[in-house]
């Protein structure tokens, strides 16, 4: 999709943008945060930021990568705030999740199983999501996470290894209530 | 296989990201044995939330539309995208100018004393007599003032 900065002032054009990139942005946010409500808030903020700062977008760069950078940063901010809150309240309330049934194709909108959410860091989950869902390579993920490709390789390796280990020792760890 | 174990040991032993990244790039990404120990893209995809599950963005769009319809939303959120960069540049310039001027003013006051030679250096009293008798003479100039006091004291 071609992003024309001058024509983007019209809400109709903006809607096209949301329809084109909304699902990917939502999936990324859900994979980072682990719940749909926060993910929707993050996406809303991210798209508003995109709409208002479209003049800062460099057409030489990929629009999707730029959007993912904004989404991931917003999601990290939300996580930071929540962590502070949970530390204060000392309890975590997460959305109830569906059960992962091995072999069956799970619901694509289902948030991450608890074990994956807890076992992987937010940056590992971001790298993993971009690698698995978007087919990004280490360099592209590094652009989103604003780090080195070497670091992304380590994130991906660690995350994939942890998931493999969870799958091998799966005595219900990948099943969620 | 033995080299894979060695690589794994080295990966665990040295917890440096650069080193680990290098090992991943040089060996793990190319080695089928090591790759088999990692979750594949398809396996990962099955665990993750996927874009297909969020095709319906009407809810998100409704929220966005509501936000965009609010005229004061930009100022309420404290975000000023319309503000051009030159305004920030101008502000920064004014700030730097204020700092520079203050520094210059302070420096001037501080350096006024040491830069101007003391009164005793600029005035020389060869010989002073008070009431026909030789007298002790002192020259005094208050700092920052152009006034010079000459004090003569009759020697006892």
HADDOCK unambig.tbl for C-alpha pairs under 7 A between the chains (distance, minus, plus):
assign (segid A and resid 15 and name CA) (segid B and resid 61 and name CA) 6.96 0.50 0.50
assign (segid A and resid 19 and name CA) (segid B and resid 57 and name CA) 6.27 0.50 0.50
assign (segid A and resid 22 and name CA) (segid B and resid 57 and name CA) 6.36 0.50 0.50
assign (segid A and resid 23 and name CA) (segid B and resid 51 and name CA) 4.61 0.50 0.50
assign (segid A and resid 23 and name CA) (segid B and resid 52 and name CA) 6.90 0.50 0.50
assign (segid A and resid 23 and name CA) (segid B and resid 54 and name CA) 4.69 0.50 0.50
assign (segid A and resid 23 and name CA) (segid B and resid 55 and name CA) 5.35 0.50 0.50
assign (segid A and resid 23 and name CA) (segid B and resid 57 and name CA) 6.96 0.50 0.50
assign (segid A and resid 24 and name CA) (segid B and resid 51 and name CA) 4.75 0.50 0.50
assign (segid A and resid 26 and name CA) (segid B and resid 54 and name CA) 6.68 0.50 0.50
assign (segid A and resid 27 and name CA) (segid B and resid 49 and name CA) 5.41 0.50 0.50
assign (segid A and resid 27 and name CA) (segid B and resid 50 and name CA) 5.26 0.50 0.50
assign (segid A and resid 27 and name CA) (segid B and resid 51 and name CA) 5.13 0.50 0.50
assign (segid A and resid 30 and name CA) (segid B and resid 49 and name CA) 6.62 0.50 0.50
assign (segid A and resid 31 and name CA) (segid B and resid 48 and name CA) 6.35 0.50 0.50
assign (segid A and resid 31 and name CA) (segid B and resid 49 and name CA) 6.02 0.50 0.50
assign (segid A and resid 40 and name CA) (segid B and resid 60 and name CA) 6.76 0.50 0.50
assign (segid A and resid 44 and name CA) (segid B and resid 60 and name CA) 6.62 0.50 0.50
assign (segid A and resid 44 and name CA) (segid B and resid 64 and name CA) 6.12 0.50 0.50
assign (segid A and resid 52 and name CA) (segid B and resid 81 and name CA) 5.97 0.50 0.50
assign (segid A and resid 53 and name CA) (segid B and resid 81 and name CA) 6.14 0.50 0.50
assign (segid A and resid 106 and name CA) (segid B and resid 46 and name CA) 6.59 0.50 0.50
assign (segid A and resid 108 and name CA) (segid B and resid 49 and name CA) 5.16 0.50 0.50
assign (segid A and resid 108 and name CA) (segid B and resid 50 and name CA) 4.87 0.50 0.50
assign (segid A and resid 108 and name CA) (segid B and resid 52 and name CA) 6.10 0.50 0.50
assign (segid A and resid 108 and name CA) (segid B and resid 53 and name CA) 4.53 0.50 0.50
assign (segid A and resid 109 and name CA) (segid B and resid 49 and name CA) 5.18 0.50 0.50
assign (segid A and resid 109 and name CA) (segid B and resid 50 and name CA) 6.17 0.50 0.50
assign (segid A and resid 109 and name CA) (segid B and resid 53 and name CA) 4.00 0.50 0.50
assign (segid A and resid 109 and name CA) (segid B and resid 54 and name CA) 6.28 0.50 0.50
assign (segid A and resid 110 and name CA) (segid B and resid 49 and name CA) 5.54 0.50 0.50
assign (segid A and resid 111 and name CA) (segid B and resid 48 and name CA) 6.88 0.50 0.50
assign (segid A and resid 111 and name CA) (segid B and resid 49 and name CA) 5.42 0.50 0.50
assign (segid A and resid 112 and name CA) (segid B and resid 47 and name CA) 6.27 0.50 0.50
assign (segid A and resid 112 and name CA) (segid B and resid 48 and name CA) 5.60 0.50 0.50
assign (segid A and resid 112 and name CA) (segid B and resid 49 and name CA) 6.46 0.50 0.50
assign (segid A and resid 129 and name CA) (segid B and resid 48 and name CA) 6.98 0.50 0.50
assign (segid A and resid 132 and name CA) (segid B and resid 41 and name CA) 5.18 0.50 0.50
assign (segid A and resid 132 and name CA) (segid B and resid 44 and name CA) 6.39 0.50 0.50
assign (segid A and resid 132 and name CA) (segid B and resid 45 and name CA) 5.58 0.50 0.50
assign (segid A and resid 133 and name CA) (segid B and resid 45 and name CA) 6.38 0.50 0.50
assign (segid A and resid 133 and name CA) (segid B and resid 50 and name CA) 6.53 0.50 0.50
assign (segid A and resid 150 and name CA) (segid B and resid 18 and name CA) 6.34 0.50 0.50
assign (segid A and resid 150 and name CA) (segid B and resid 21 and name CA) 4.55 0.50 0.50
assign (segid A and resid 150 and name CA) (segid B and resid 22 and name CA) 6.91 0.50 0.50
assign (segid A and resid 151 and name CA) (segid B and resid 17 and name CA) 6.14 0.50 0.50
assign (segid A and resid 151 and name CA) (segid B and resid 21 and name CA) 6.19 0.50 0.50
assign (segid A and resid 153 and name CA) (segid B and resid 21 and name CA) 5.71 0.50 0.50
assign (segid A and resid 153 and name CA) (segid B and resid 24 and name CA) 6.66 0.50 0.50
assign (segid A and resid 154 and name CA) (segid B and resid 17 and name CA) 6.89 0.50 0.50
assign (segid A and resid 154 and name CA) (segid B and resid 20 and name CA) 6.40 0.50 0.50
assign (segid A and resid 154 and name CA) (segid B and resid 21 and name CA) 5.39 0.50 0.50
assign (segid A and resid 160 and name CA) (segid B and resid 38 and name CA) 5.13 0.50 0.50
assign (segid A and resid 160 and name CA) (segid B and resid 39 and name CA) 4.89 0.50 0.50
assign (segid A and resid 161 and name CA) (segid B and resid 37 and name CA) 6.86 0.50 0.50
assign (segid A and resid 161 and name CA) (segid B and resid 38 and name CA) 4.81 0.50 0.50
assign (segid A and resid 161 and name CA) (segid B and resid 39 and name CA) 6.39 0.50 0.50
assign (segid A and resid 163 and name CA) (segid B and resid 39 and name CA) 6.08 0.50 0.50
assign (segid A and resid 164 and name CA) (segid B and resid 37 and name CA) 6.87 0.50 0.50
assign (segid A and resid 164 and name CA) (segid B and resid 38 and name CA) 5.50 0.50 0.50
assign (segid A and resid 164 and name CA) (segid B and resid 39 and name CA) 4.78 0.50 0.50
